């Protein structure tokens, strides 16, 4: 990896409640319904941005909004945080590693392995 090249900006397009249960380590929570695009005004239009949500729907919608705002290098994390966690990749609550993920709701939560399913949310 080229150390001079900035890491992609990682945006979590889930709710604050979902983000609070767990998230990918360097992710920044952003409201997918009413994103604060002004907060991203200092980000280079050429900076790589990776967006994720639970399974990919909300992040895809946000990616469209960012593209319309002029961002050029936007990626939607395939499978969202559910797939990320199901594959055993690292997720965090605050600064501590966890394996639990907010299931979004009872139906979508079925896509999440039982061992990753946060019970109290």
Protein Blocks (a to p, Z undefined) as FASTA:
>chain_A
ZZkbccdddddfbdfklmmmpccfklccddfklccfklmmmpcfkbccddddfkommmmm
mmmmmmmnopabdcddehijmlmmmnopacdehjbccfbdcehiamlmmmpcfklmcfbZ
Z
